Amino acid sequence: MSKKLSTLLVAIAFLLSSVTAISVALAMYALIDDKRLALLFAGAAVLLDIFKYLAWPVAIRVLRGTSAVLTIGCALMLSVVSGWATYDRLMTSISVSKATHEAMTTERVAALASMAQKDSALISQLDKEISDAAAQANDLRARGMVSRALELEESVGTRTATQRAQALARINAGSLEIAHIKSAVAKASSLPPLFAQFLCLGFAMALEVVPALILAGVRSSVRHDRHDVVSAASETPSFDTASQPDRESEMLETPKTAETLPDSNAEILKILVAQTKKLAPGSPVKIKEFAKNSRIGNLRAGTIFKEAESLGVIKKTTIGYVAT
């Protein structure tokens, strides 16, 4: 498993575990009335929830015997508490939404309809008062009391117009609210109650199991990768740690004297430079292959490669030597 993938999985596990940690903290905070104690126990719940996820890989990969059994038991108990908190949050949200929607569609709609009927009756009464006031004003005019007739019409008309406008506004607002209530949909209304419970329970269990599996899997993968790297390093000798037969063959092939060794290395270096110039920049130049073709040891080839590197013909990278 690559390092980037491992980091991504650990980040996902951390984010998932933070959801359950927050759920447990909120549940613990809601259970205690004293806010100071509620904050204290909520913080402890978060720490225990973090320990719960770290306990699984530690118990499986590190601990043995009674310690592992007790650690797994603690992790299971904490998982039950955390899962209950998450499940309770989800089911409470769905239940409250359904209860609110039911209350709004029955009691609130009935109350708004009753208010609308009262306002309609009030409008009818105001219309009757306006008609009666007009009849009285006509009688006053017939008797020659024009000014009193105008005062009566103005007072009644102003009062009834204000009350009529307010009643109409309440009727319109109630109609809009009724339409909004009837168009609203409760949470998970399309799901059967039993299926909604299983869905919330499955989601809560996934939040508990998935982060623990990720952490345990990443830890196991890292250990296997390290083992493979160590095995490869022990099986592949470098020119700095050449085997004894190579050193012996090197000593037999070319005696280490001041007269022969420099000249031989110089000739082999010329061959390496000539071969490297034929390669494209960035092409790998393998020490073991060159040593085999030149019939020299790995240690001697490493010395020649260092001289070629100082000349700028090749350079050493993370994957080995490459042509420049």
Beta strands, then each sheet from edge to edge (+ up, - down):
strand 1: 314-317
strand 2: 320-323
sheet 1: 1+ 2-
end
